[in-house]
Amino acid sequence: MFNFRLPWPKTWRSLLRTRNERGSIAVTFALSVTAVVFVAACAIQIGLISGTKAKFQSAADNAALAAIAPTTANADMQTVAQTTFYANLTEREKAAVTSFTVSTQTGRVREAYVSYTVNQSAIVPGLVGSGATTVSGNARARKADYRYVDIDLWLDGSASMGVAADEAGRDALRTLSAQDPEHAHCAFACHIPTQVKESNLYSTSEQRAHANNIKLRHDIMKESVQILIDELDDAYPRGLRARYGVARMANQWERMLNFTSDIPAARAYVGNFQLYPGWNGSRLSPAMQSGNNTLTSGAGDGSQGDPEKFIILVTDGMQFNWGEVASGPISTTVCNDIKARGYRLAVVQLRYVRLDGDGAFDYWVKPVYDQISPALQACASAGYYFHADDPDEVRDAFRQLAKTLEESLRLTE
């Protein structure tokens, strides 16, 4: 049996092959176009989502900032935030918002937290996910107001602050005053007049000390208070706003400098601080009580209208007035009254250099000498007592006091 098969012409076979290849190409092309369209749609959708996110995020940022603006009252923060948010959107964008919330914090630190949710329609529903894409975000604005503080410097201006700041100065003054007919060998280098005017240079024993480069207790006090002012002024860029007042305590409490935010002026005033003129007693407890009577509530919140209040008492802590007040350390009763008002009371004790052999010291001070430091420590608010034994330690004590004050007033970043 013959198996007869007509041969296909080469041209036919070529034609079929070409058609098959063309069909494959068409299918491949169709699939490729679909993929390109899908990718393009996704890219466009992602771009729309990104654009939507940027637009609504900008509106949220503006809303949060408007809420904490100084011109916005605490009660209006939420309303201002919402109004500002929608004011930055078109009508179509407003309609897309599905939720908008605002939470606020008030006080010295003001904060607004804004969150939102938006439905972003797909360009081709069903092509990429559902018919809409959820876009959400939030914005937070936070501002710590300047911390305002009133620092009242109650400086001991009594005669005992004219004593030399250390033992070497004490001994030098005794030698220098050896020929003084009224105050022979006196280490009490206060500002009392002296009858000896060596070459007419000195009209007071204080001038005698300064002419011989002897530092007195109140010299160190002034230098150290200026250090305190400088140290706290360094905190100004970080938000601390301080005012300074100065009161002198001797026979009485005297307001010498009203509160000022003029730092150079306050510093200069301290540098020129003078002891109470002439012979005077140290009526520290009555003086502090008089100062206490001038105070209002000290529990300020640190705002400009209600600053926090500090009193810094700088003293050797000893009072005597020839029997008119009880000789001895300062009374803690008045200290407790001041602290009860909400004031923080810092005490810097300048060591009372012993003057054994001096009549006033032996009679009035020596019997109660060991009671001075405990009384001053009890007078101070917790953590605000500083004791210094020599001029360098006094300066260090004031630097530490400045650090303590700044840390207690540290702003929330």
GUTOR-924478 format. One line per 4 residues: their letters; for each residue x, y, z of C-alpha. Coordinates in pm, 1 decimal, padded with zeros to 6 digits. Layout:
% GUTOR-924478
A = X/Y/Z; ... $
END
This chain:
% GUTOR-924478
MFNF = 00000.0/00000.0/00000.0; 00129.7/00325.0/-00095.7; 00151.1/00607.8/00164.7; 00100.0/00903.1/-00052.1 $
RLPW = 00137.4/01258.1/00103.1; 00148.7/01566.6/-00098.7; 00435.7/01782.4/-00004.8; 00353.7/02121.5/00148.8 $
PKTW = 00496.5/02399.6/-00047.1; 00770.9/02582.4/00133.0; 00585.1/02901.7/00088.5; 00287.1/02766.7/00281.2 $
RSLL = 00499.4/02648.7/00565.8; 00668.9/02985.7/00582.1; 00335.2/03159.4/00579.7; 00198.8/02953.1/00870.5 $
RTRN = 00515.7/03005.9/01069.0; 00494.7/03380.6/01014.4; 00131.0/03386.9/01128.0; 00214.0/03192.8/01442.5 $
ERGS = 00497.0/03426.5/01524.8; 00274.7/03725.5/01463.4; 00015.4/03583.1/01697.8; 00270.1/03528.7/01967.2 $
IAVT = 00396.2/03879.1/01924.6; 00043.7/04015.5/01948.3; -00023.0/03827.8/02267.7; 00308.6/03935.7/02411.1 $
FALS = 00241.0/04292.0/02307.4; -00103.7/04286.8/02463.0; 00033.9/04154.0/02788.0; 00311.6/04410.6/02783.3 $
VTAV = 00071.0/04695.1/02723.6; -00146.7/04574.6/03010.4; 00155.3/04560.6/03237.4; 00264.9/04907.4/03131.3 $
VFVA = -00082.6/05044.8/03189.6; -00097.1/04875.0/03529.4; 00242.1/05012.1/03630.0; 00151.1/05356.4/03500.6 $
ACAI = -00178.5/05347.9/03688.2; -00000.3/05242.2/04004.0; 00256.2/05517.1/03957.7; -00014.5/05775.1/03903.1 $
QIGL = -00209.0/05646.8/04201.8; 00100.5/05654.8/04419.5; 00171.1/06005.4/04296.5; -00182.1/06111.0/04382.6 $
ISGT = -00152.7/05957.7/04727.1; 00182.6/06129.1/04778.3; 00040.1/06461.1/04662.2; -00264.5/06418.7/04881.0 $
KAKF = -00044.9/06334.7/05178.4; 00170.7/06642.3/05122.2; -00130.7/06870.8/05085.2; -00310.0/06747.1/05395.5 $
QSAA = 00012.1/06729.5/05595.7; 00082.1/07092.5/05517.9; -00269.5/07182.9/05630.9; -00219.8/06985.0/05953.3 $
DNAA = 00115.9/07149.5/06021.5; -00036.2/07494.3/05979.9; -00325.6/07397.6/06204.9; -00100.0/07281.3/06487.3 $
LAAI = 00116.7/07592.8/06466.0; -00185.6/07822.2/06464.2; -00320.2/07651.4/06775.3; -00013.0/07736.9/06985.4 $
APTT = 00038.8/08086.2/06845.6; 00070.8/08354.9/07117.4; -00245.0/08519.8/06985.3; -00451.9/08203.7/07036.4 $
ANAD = -00625.4/08180.3/07371.8; -00613.3/07845.6/07547.0; -00989.4/07802.5/07512.4; -00970.5/07863.1/07135.9 $
MQTV = -00685.6/07627.2/07048.1; -00899.4/07342.8/06910.7; -01128.2/07574.8/06716.0; -00835.7/07764.0/06563.5 $
AQTT = -00665.3/07438.5/06464.7; -00974.9/07304.7/06290.1; -01050.9/07632.4/06115.8; -00693.1/07661.4/05991.2 $
FYAN = -00686.0/07301.0/05869.3; -00995.8/07334.5/05652.2; -00899.6/07681.5/05531.9; -00601.2/07522.4/05354.9 $
LTER = -00819.3/07274.8/05157.4; -01043.0/07292.7/04851.7; -01408.0/07195.1/04875.1; -01331.1/06859.3/04715.9 $
EKAA = -01046.9/06799.0/04961.1; -01266.5/06894.1/05255.0; -01522.6/06636.6/05144.4; -01253.0/06369.1/05140.6 $
VTSF = -01174.9/06415.5/05511.8; -01323.5/06133.4/05714.3; -01180.6/06229.8/06053.6; -01002.4/06522.3/06212.1 $
TVST = -00909.5/06546.6/06581.6; -00719.1/06795.8/06794.5; -00579.0/06745.5/07143.4; -00412.5/07028.9/07332.7 $
QTGR = -00201.2/07093.5/07638.8; -00187.8/07430.5/07809.7; 00025.5/07589.9/08075.1; 00386.7/07700.7/08044.7 $
VREA = 00426.0/07433.5/07778.5; 00158.7/07462.9/07509.7; 00104.3/07177.4/07269.0; -00136.5/07090.6/06989.4 $
YVSY = -00159.1/06743.0/06836.3; -00356.3/06715.8/06512.2; -00451.7/06390.6/06336.8; -00652.1/06334.7/06019.6 $
TVNQ = -00778.3/06060.1/05787.6; -00864.7/06112.7/05420.2; -01011.5/05885.5/05150.5; -00818.0/05922.0/04825.4 $
SAIV = -01021.0/05797.2/04525.7; -00849.5/05555.7/04283.9; -00807.2/05676.4/03924.2; -00941.2/05342.8/03798.2 $
PGLV = -01153.2/05177.4/04067.8; -01061.6/04814.5/04111.0; -00735.2/04848.9/03923.6; -00523.8/04908.8/04231.3 $
GSGA = -00690.6/04792.5/04547.4; -01034.2/04918.2/04632.9; -01204.8/05222.6/04496.7; -01035.4/05450.5/04753.2 $
TTVS = -00711.1/05461.0/04943.5; -00695.6/05577.0/05306.8; -00439.9/05847.4/05376.3; -00371.3/05948.6/05735.5 $
GNAR = -00122.0/06164.0/05921.2; -00061.0/06385.5/06217.7; 00120.1/06699.4/06323.9; 00246.8/06817.1/06660.7 $
ARKA = 00346.4/07167.2/06761.4; 00500.3/07228.9/07101.0; 00632.1/07546.6/07256.6; 00781.7/07605.2/07597.4 $
DYRY = 00732.6/07966.1/07695.8; 01018.9/08159.1/07841.5; 01069.8/08079.2/08205.7; 01044.0/08402.7/08402.9 $
VDID = 01197.7/08427.9/08747.6; 01242.1/08707.1/09001.2; 01561.2/08676.0/09202.1; 01565.6/08895.4/09509.1 $
LWLD = 01914.1/08939.2/09651.7; 01900.1/08999.6/10026.0; 02254.0/09107.2/10103.7; 02393.7/09140.3/10452.8 $
GSAS = 02504.9/09500.8/10490.4; 02594.5/09492.9/10857.0; 02931.3/09585.1/11005.0; 03047.6/09225.7/11038.1 $
MGVA = 03054.7/09195.9/10658.8; 03352.2/09428.6/10676.0; 03564.9/09158.6/10838.2; 03847.3/09023.8/10624.8 $
ADEA = 03750.8/08731.6/10404.4; 04022.6/08502.7/10536.8; 04270.2/08463.8/10821.5; 04560.2/08618.4/10629.7 $
GRDA = 04360.7/08936.8/10573.3; 04252.4/08938.5/10936.2; 04612.1/08927.1/11057.6; 04726.6/09192.1/10810.6 $
LRTL = 04455.3/09429.8/10927.5; 04552.8/09387.0/11288.2; 04904.4/09492.8/11200.5; 04790.0/09785.5/10987.1 $
SAQD = 04565.4/09919.0/11263.3; 04825.5/09880.7/11540.4; 04860.9/10257.4/11585.1; 04492.4/10340.7/11567.0 $
PEHA = 04416.6/10503.7/11905.4; 04051.6/10406.2/11894.1; 04065.7/10065.3/11720.4; 04415.4/09940.2/11788.9 $
HCAF = 04489.5/09598.2/11637.9; 04132.3/09585.0/11510.4; 04051.0/09318.4/11254.4; 03700.9/09455.0/11223.4 $
ACHI = 03776.6/09622.1/10893.3; 03431.7/09757.5/10848.2; 03363.3/10103.8/10718.9; 03392.7/10274.2/11057.2 $
PTQV = 03589.4/10600.0/11065.2; 03945.8/10571.8/11182.1; 04147.4/10839.5/11359.6; 04469.0/10727.2/11193.5 $
KESN = 04497.4/10860.1/10841.9; 04830.5/10738.4/10718.0; 04945.3/11010.9/10479.3; 04583.3/11121.5/10474.1 $
LYST = 04500.1/10820.9/10256.8; 04240.5/10652.4/10471.2; 03933.6/10801.5/10628.2; 03781.2/10462.8/10707.7 $
SEQR = 03918.2/10125.0/10800.0; 03757.9/09985.4/10483.3; 03970.5/10219.6/10275.9; 04272.9/10101.3/10470.0 $
AHAN = 04195.2/09741.7/10380.1; 04138.8/09815.4/10012.1; 04452.2/10027.5/09988.4; 04646.4/09722.6/10103.6 $
NIKL = 04470.5/09476.6/09869.5; 04286.4/09303.2/10151.0; 03954.6/09148.9/10051.9; 03672.0/09195.9/10294.9 $
RHDI = 03374.9/08968.8/10330.5; 03143.3/09201.1/10146.9; 03395.4/09240.3/09861.8; 03379.9/08865.4/09804.6 $
MKES = 03001.5/08877.7/09836.8; 02971.4/09137.5/09561.5; 03209.5/08959.3/09326.6; 03030.4/08629.7/09380.2 $
VQIL = 02680.7/08769.8/09328.8; 02804.1/08912.8/09000.0; 02924.3/08562.9/08908.9; 02574.1/08435.8/08980.5 $
IDEL = 02420.3/08699.4/08753.4; 02667.8/08618.0/08475.8; 02607.9/08243.7/08504.8; 02231.6/08282.5/08487.9 $
DDAY = 02261.1/08529.1/08201.8; 02431.1/08251.3/08004.4; 02098.8/08063.5/08023.9; 01918.9/08349.6/07846.0 $
PRGL = 01940.3/08187.8/07498.3; 01783.5/07873.9/07646.6; 01477.9/08067.5/07756.8; 01548.8/08188.4/08109.2 $
RARY = 01432.6/08542.6/08171.6; 01549.9/08676.4/08507.3; 01486.9/08998.8/08692.4; 01696.1/09104.0/08988.7 $
GVAR = 01618.0/09308.5/09293.3; 01849.7/09402.7/09580.0; 01768.2/09455.4/09945.9; 02012.8/09544.1/10223.6 $
MANQ = 01985.5/09396.4/10570.3; 02154.1/09551.7/10869.9; 01959.8/09745.3/11134.0; 01661.5/09703.7/10905.8 $
WERM = 01549.6/09564.3/10570.2; 01582.0/09819.0/10290.7; 01478.9/09785.4/09929.0; 01781.1/09920.3/09742.9 $
LNFT = 01711.8/09818.3/09381.5; 01369.0/09752.2/09238.1; 01336.2/09449.2/09015.6; 01494.3/09501.1/08677.4 $
SDIP = 01561.8/09286.9/08374.0; 01848.9/09518.2/08281.1; 02126.0/09271.0/08359.1; 02419.9/09514.4/08322.2 $
AARA = 02243.3/09760.5/08552.1; 02177.9/09493.9/08815.8; 02535.0/09371.3/08792.0; 02671.9/09725.6/08828.4 $
YVGN = 02450.0/09794.4/09126.9; 02573.7/09485.6/09306.3; 02931.4/09589.2/09233.1; 02868.5/09922.0/09406.0 $
FQLY = 02673.5/09780.1/09700.4; 02762.0/09961.5/10021.8; 02746.5/09848.3/10382.4; 02517.9/10036.7/10615.2 $
PGWN = 02706.6/10353.5/10712.9; 02873.2/10393.5/11051.1; 02854.7/10161.2/11345.9; 02550.9/09942.6/11316.1 $
GSRL = 02419.2/09619.7/11452.6; 02320.1/09303.6/11276.9; 01946.5/09282.6/11326.2; 01905.0/09005.9/11072.2 $
SPAM = 01594.1/08835.4/11207.5; 01391.0/09157.7/11246.3; 01521.2/09273.7/10907.1; 01411.3/08950.9/10742.2 $
QSGN = 01070.5/08979.3/10904.9; 01033.7/09329.2/10761.7; 01124.3/09192.9/10419.9; 00878.9/08908.4/10466.8 $
NTLT = 00602.6/09159.6/10530.2; 00654.4/09303.5/10180.6; 00613.6/08969.4/10002.8; 00314.5/08836.3/09817.8 $
SGAG = 00259.4/08474.5/09716.5; 00573.5/08327.5/09565.7; 00426.7/08020.0/09399.9; 00453.9/08159.1/09047.4 $
DGSQ = 00413.6/07939.0/08741.4; 00708.6/08088.0/08553.8; 00499.5/08294.3/08315.8; 00574.1/08658.5/08250.2 $
GDPE = 00275.5/08769.1/08453.3; 00348.2/08532.2/08741.1; 00723.4/08464.7/08762.0; 00872.5/08212.2/08996.0 $
KFII = 01026.0/08381.3/09297.0; 01357.9/08321.7/09465.7; 01521.1/08495.5/09758.0; 01896.1/08459.0/09786.3 $
LVTD = 02020.3/08544.9/10132.3; 02392.8/08616.1/10149.5; 02518.0/08656.1/10505.2; 02760.2/08544.0/10771.2 $
GMQF = 02449.6/08447.7/10966.9; 02532.1/08627.0/11289.2; 02323.8/08896.6/11449.9; 02397.5/09115.1/11749.8 $
NWGE = 02300.9/09466.1/11839.1; 02444.1/09538.1/12181.4; 02160.8/09367.0/12364.1; 01871.8/09505.1/12157.3 $
VASG = 01820.4/09170.3/11984.2; 01920.7/08826.4/12102.6; 02275.2/08759.5/11989.5; 02312.0/08447.7/11787.4 $
PIST = 02222.0/08293.2/11455.4; 01936.3/08399.4/11237.9; 01587.8/08288.3/11340.3; 01448.2/07998.1/11140.0 $
TVCN = 01092.4/08107.4/11217.4; 01098.2/08389.5/10965.8; 01271.3/08161.8/10712.7; 00988.4/07911.3/10743.2 $
DIKA = 00731.8/08188.1/10698.7; 00898.7/08294.8/10373.8; 00912.6/07939.3/10240.6; 00548.0/07886.4/10335.8 $
RGYR = 00458.2/08166.7/10096.1; 00594.6/07961.7/09808.0; 00932.4/08130.0/09778.7; 01243.2/07923.0/09731.7 $
LAVV = 01498.8/08052.4/09976.7; 01864.4/08005.6/09893.4; 02126.0/08077.8/10159.0; 02492.4/08138.9/10091.1 $
QLRY = 02684.9/08148.9/10416.4; 03009.4/08343.6/10416.9; 03221.8/08198.8/10691.5; 03265.1/08418.8/10991.9 $
VRLD = 03644.7/08430.6/11026.2; 03726.2/08395.8/11393.1; 03846.2/08712.7/11563.0; 03954.2/08573.1/11897.9 $
GDGA = 04088.1/08854.5/12112.1; 03858.6/09112.8/11956.7; 03619.8/09240.3/12222.2; 03304.0/09231.0/12012.1 $
FDYW = 03378.0/08884.7/11878.7; 03464.0/08738.4/12219.0; 03157.0/08881.8/12387.5; 02885.7/08849.8/12123.8 $
VKPV = 02990.2/08593.6/11865.6; 03215.9/08335.1/12025.3; 02950.9/08186.7/12260.9; 02717.1/08106.7/11970.8 $
YDQI = 02971.5/08057.0/11693.9; 02895.0/07685.8/11644.2; 02521.9/07752.9/11608.2; 02549.1/07971.9/11300.3 $
SPAL = 02585.9/07709.8/11025.3; 02308.1/07474.7/11145.2; 02064.3/07765.7/11170.2; 02140.5/07886.3/10817.5 $
QACA = 02113.2/07535.8/10677.1; 01770.1/07501.5/10838.2; 01674.4/07841.2/10697.8; 01732.7/07740.7/10335.4 $
SAGY = 01499.5/07548.5/10109.7; 01607.5/07189.1/10056.8; 01910.3/07179.5/09829.1; 01968.7/07554.5/09843.8 $
YFHA = 02219.2/07591.9/10125.9; 02577.9/07674.3/10032.6; 02866.7/07719.8/10273.5; 03205.8/07854.7/10178.0 $
DDPD = 03519.1/07874.8/10388.4; 03739.1/08093.6/10168.5; 03699.6/08335.3/09876.7; 03752.6/08069.1/09609.1 $
EVRD = 03492.1/07847.5/09770.4; 03251.7/08139.7/09785.8; 03284.1/08190.4/09411.6; 03239.8/07818.9/09350.5 $
AFRQ = 02934.5/07819.1/09576.9; 02770.7/08087.6/09365.3; 02848.8/07898.7/09046.3; 02688.1/07591.5/09197.9 $
LAKT = 02390.6/07799.7/09306.3; 02349.1/07926.8/08950.5; 02360.7/07570.0/08822.3; 02104.2/07459.9/09080.3 $
LEES = 01873.5/07747.1/08988.6; 01902.6/07676.3/08617.9; 01839.5/07305.8/08660.6; 01530.4/07373.4/08868.5 $
LRLT = 01407.8/07609.1/08596.8; 01510.1/07393.7/08300.5; 01278.8/07434.6/08006.3; 01109.3/07144.7/07833.7 $
E = 01272.1/07114.8/07493.9 $
END
